[in-house]
């Protein structure tokens, strides 16, 4: 990704962040004309999403094609002597930290004073939080279902998920969706994008008790999300500590 593309993406964020926060939707019929400020916010989000999709395509196109694997050479078949199998302990965990390029773009967003980062290559989309439909039997951090263009998105009350027992004092404004899943993290503020180098992140080599944490961005002292592991936790109904509540 070149500097021109990065500057263009930042311009979209600047336009988005300068707008006033959207007002809650009234419980009555929609007016004949949309509010100009809300319409500009919606257009800015659509432009940002289109740009993110374009950047993903450019990054995918820039990856070198892998050389075709050589044809396997058949070896003579021989019957091995029977060997008694001895237990070798539990199999290693299947957690692996996510792979990135040496330099990669990341989106930063804020939830109740905490900042999180997600690589653009693992970002599904960004939406304004709208009307939610509650579901019974879900964890307390499950805020509800939001319908966006005939797609159902599962909205996470991120403050409750990250800090069990905590309730966000301010209303969420945006939803950051994760990869190709229907899961999204509600957030209060989008803080823009930044180009990160791998040596700017303190990467984890083991999942520990928080497999969702890929590492810490040293300069900003914020968590870099392991999106695949996070999606797996959410699917299992587990919070930040891996507990089902």
C-alpha positions as CSV (number, residue, x, y, z in Angstrom):
1,X,0.0,0.0,0.0
2,X,1.5,3.3,-1.0
3,X,1.4,6.7,0.8
4,X,-1.3,8.0,-1.5
5,X,-3.7,5.2,-0.7
6,X,-3.0,5.6,3.1
7,X,-3.6,9.4,2.9
8,X,-6.8,8.8,1.0
9,X,-8.1,6.4,3.7
10,X,-7.2,8.9,6.5
11,X,-9.1,11.6,4.6
12,X,-12.3,9.5,4.8
13,X,-11.8,9.0,8.6
14,X,-11.2,12.8,9.1
15,X,-14.5,13.5,7.3
16,X,-16.2,10.9,9.4
17,X,-14.9,12.0,12.7
18,X,-15.6,15.7,12.2
19,X,-19.3,15.0,12.0
20,X,-21.5,15.3,15.0
21,X,-22.7,12.1,16.7
22,X,-26.0,10.8,15.2
23,X,-29.1,11.3,17.3
24,X,-31.1,8.3,18.4
25,X,-33.8,7.3,15.9
26,X,-37.3,8.4,17.1
27,X,-40.0,5.8,17.6
28,X,-42.3,7.2,14.8
29,X,-42.6,7.2,11.1
30,X,-39.5,8.4,9.2
31,X,-39.6,12.0,8.0
32,X,-39.9,12.7,4.3
33,X,-36.4,14.0,4.0
34,X,-33.2,12.6,5.7
35,X,-31.2,14.7,8.1
36,X,-28.3,16.2,6.1
37,X,-25.7,15.5,8.8
38,X,-26.8,11.9,9.1
39,X,-26.8,11.5,5.3
40,X,-23.2,12.8,5.1
41,X,-22.2,10.4,7.8
42,X,-23.8,7.5,6.0
43,X,-22.1,8.4,2.7
44,X,-18.7,8.8,4.5
45,X,-19.1,5.3,5.9
46,X,-20.0,3.9,2.6
47,X,-17.0,5.6,1.0
48,X,-14.7,4.2,3.7
49,X,-16.0,0.7,3.3
50,X,-15.6,0.8,-0.4
51,X,-12.0,2.1,0.1
52,X,-11.2,-0.7,2.6
53,X,-12.5,-3.3,0.1
54,X,-10.3,-1.7,-2.6
55,X,-7.3,-1.8,-0.4
56,X,-7.9,-5.5,0.4
57,X,-8.1,-6.3,-3.3
58,X,-4.8,-4.4,-3.9
59,X,-3.0,-6.2,-1.1
60,X,-4.3,-9.6,-2.3
61,X,-3.1,-8.7,-5.9
62,X,0.3,-7.7,-4.6
63,X,1.0,-11.0,-2.9
64,X,3.4,-13.1,-5.1
65,X,1.9,-16.2,-6.6
66,X,3.2,-19.4,-5.0
67,X,5.1,-21.7,-7.2
68,X,3.3,-24.9,-8.1
69,X,4.2,-27.9,-6.0
70,X,6.3,-30.5,-7.7
71,X,4.8,-33.7,-8.8
72,X,5.3,-36.3,-6.0
73,X,7.6,-39.2,-6.9
74,X,6.1,-42.6,-6.0
75,X,8.3,-44.6,-3.6
76,X,8.4,-48.3,-3.4
77,X,6.0,-49.7,-0.9
78,X,7.4,-51.8,1.9
79,X,5.7,-53.3,4.9
80,X,7.2,-51.7,8.0
81,X,7.8,-53.7,11.1
82,X,5.1,-53.2,13.8
83,X,6.0,-50.6,16.3
84,X,4.4,-50.2,19.7
85,X,2.9,-46.7,20.0
86,X,3.7,-45.0,23.3
87,X,1.7,-42.1,24.6
88,X,3.5,-38.8,23.9
89,X,1.4,-36.5,26.1
90,X,-1.5,-34.2,25.0
91,X,-1.4,-32.9,21.5
92,X,-0.3,-29.3,21.1
93,X,-2.9,-26.6,21.0
94,X,-4.1,-25.5,17.6
95,X,-3.8,-21.8,18.4
96,X,-1.5,-19.9,16.0
97,X,-1.0,-16.2,16.0
98,X,-2.3,-14.4,12.9
99,X,0.0,-13.8,10.0
100,X,0.6,-10.3,8.6
101,X,2.9,-8.6,6.1
102,X,6.0,-6.9,7.5
103,X,3.9,-3.6,7.2
104,X,0.2,-3.6,7.5
105,X,-2.7,-1.2,8.1
106,X,-4.8,-1.3,11.2
107,X,-8.0,0.4,12.3
108,X,-8.1,1.8,15.9
109,X,-11.3,2.2,17.8
110,X,-12.3,3.1,21.4
111,X,-14.6,1.5,23.8
112,X,-15.2,3.0,27.3
113,X,-11.7,4.6,27.2
114,X,-10.0,1.4,26.0
115,X,-8.4,1.3,22.5
116,X,-8.4,-1.7,20.3
117,X,-6.8,-2.3,16.9
118,X,-7.7,-4.7,14.1
119,X,-5.8,-5.3,10.9
120,X,-7.7,-4.0,7.8
121,X,-7.2,-7.4,6.2
122,X,-9.3,-8.9,9.1
123,X,-11.9,-6.1,9.1
124,X,-15.3,-7.0,7.9
125,X,-16.9,-3.6,7.8
126,X,-18.0,-0.5,9.7
127,X,-21.6,0.5,10.4
128,X,-23.5,3.0,12.4
129,X,-25.3,1.3,15.3
130,X,-29.1,1.3,14.6
131,X,-32.1,-0.4,16.1
132,X,-31.3,-3.7,17.9
133,X,-33.5,-6.7,18.4
134,X,-32.9,-8.6,21.7
135,X,-32.7,-12.4,21.9
136,X,-33.5,-14.5,24.9
137,X,-31.0,-16.9,26.3
138,X,-27.9,-14.9,25.2
139,X,-25.0,-13.7,27.4
140,X,-25.3,-10.3,29.0
141,X,-22.7,-9.0,26.6
142,X,-24.9,-9.9,23.6
143,X,-26.5,-6.5,22.8
144,X,-28.8,-7.8,20.1
145,X,-29.2,-8.3,16.4
146,X,-28.9,-5.5,13.9
147,X,-30.2,-5.8,10.4
148,X,-28.1,-4.2,7.7
149,X,-28.9,-4.7,4.0
150,X,-30.8,-7.9,4.8
151,X,-27.9,-9.2,6.8
152,X,-28.2,-10.0,10.5
153,X,-25.2,-8.7,12.5
154,X,-24.6,-9.9,16.1
155,X,-23.7,-6.9,18.2
156,X,-21.4,-7.3,21.1
157,X,-21.6,-4.9,24.1
158,X,-17.8,-4.6,24.0
159,X,-17.5,-2.9,27.4
160,X,-19.4,-5.7,29.1
161,X,-17.5,-8.4,27.2
162,X,-14.1,-6.9,28.0
163,X,-15.0,-5.8,31.5
164,X,-17.6,-8.3,33.0
165,X,-20.1,-6.4,35.1
166,X,-19.3,-3.1,33.5
167,X,-22.0,-1.2,31.5
168,X,-21.1,1.5,29.0
169,X,-22.3,4.9,30.1
170,X,-22.5,6.4,26.6
171,X,-24.4,5.0,23.7
172,X,-22.5,3.1,21.1
173,X,-22.1,4.8,17.8
174,X,-20.4,2.3,15.5
175,X,-20.1,-1.4,14.8
176,X,-16.8,-2.9,13.7
177,X,-17.5,-6.3,12.2
178,X,-15.0,-9.1,12.3
179,X,-13.7,-10.8,9.2
180,X,-16.4,-12.7,7.2
181,X,-18.4,-13.5,10.3
182,X,-21.7,-11.8,11.4
183,X,-20.1,-10.7,14.7
184,X,-19.3,-7.1,15.4
185,X,-17.9,-5.1,18.3
186,X,-19.8,-2.0,19.2
187,X,-17.6,1.0,19.9
188,X,-17.9,4.7,20.9
189,X,-15.3,6.2,18.6
190,X,-13.3,5.5,15.5
191,X,-9.7,6.7,16.0
192,X,-8.5,6.3,12.4
193,X,-6.0,4.0,10.7
194,X,-2.2,3.7,11.0
195,X,0.5,1.8,9.2
196,X,2.2,-0.7,11.6
197,X,5.4,-2.6,11.2
198,X,5.7,-6.0,12.9
199,X,8.4,-4.8,15.2
200,X,6.0,-2.2,16.6
201,X,3.9,-5.0,18.0
202,X,4.8,-7.2,21.0
203,X,3.5,-10.4,19.6
204,X,2.3,-13.4,21.7
205,X,3.7,-16.8,21.1
206,X,1.2,-18.7,23.2
207,X,-2.6,-18.2,23.6
208,X,-2.5,-18.2,27.5
209,X,-5.9,-17.4,29.0
210,X,-6.7,-14.8,26.3
211,X,-6.4,-16.3,22.9
212,X,-8.2,-13.2,21.4
213,X,-5.1,-11.1,22.1
214,X,-2.6,-11.2,19.2
215,X,-0.2,-8.7,20.8
216,X,0.2,-5.2,22.1
217,X,0.9,-2.2,19.9
218,X,3.9,-0.8,21.8
219,X,3.6,2.9,21.0
220,X,-0.2,3.2,21.5
221,X,-0.3,0.6,24.4
222,X,-3.4,-1.0,23.0
223,X,-4.5,-4.5,22.2
224,X,-4.2,-5.9,18.7
225,X,-7.1,-8.3,18.2
226,X,-6.7,-11.9,17.0
227,X,-9.9,-11.9,15.0
228,X,-10.2,-15.6,14.3
229,X,-9.7,-16.5,17.9
230,X,-12.1,-13.8,19.0
231,X,-14.8,-15.0,16.7
232,X,-14.4,-18.6,18.1
233,X,-14.8,-17.2,21.6
234,X,-18.0,-15.3,20.7
235,X,-19.4,-18.4,18.9
236,X,-18.9,-20.3,22.2
237,X,-20.6,-17.6,24.2
238,X,-17.4,-16.8,26.2
239,X,-16.2,-13.4,27.5
240,X,-12.8,-11.9,27.6
241,X,-11.7,-14.4,30.3
242,X,-13.0,-17.4,28.4
243,X,-15.9,-17.8,30.7
244,X,-19.5,-18.5,29.7
245,X,-21.8,-16.1,31.5
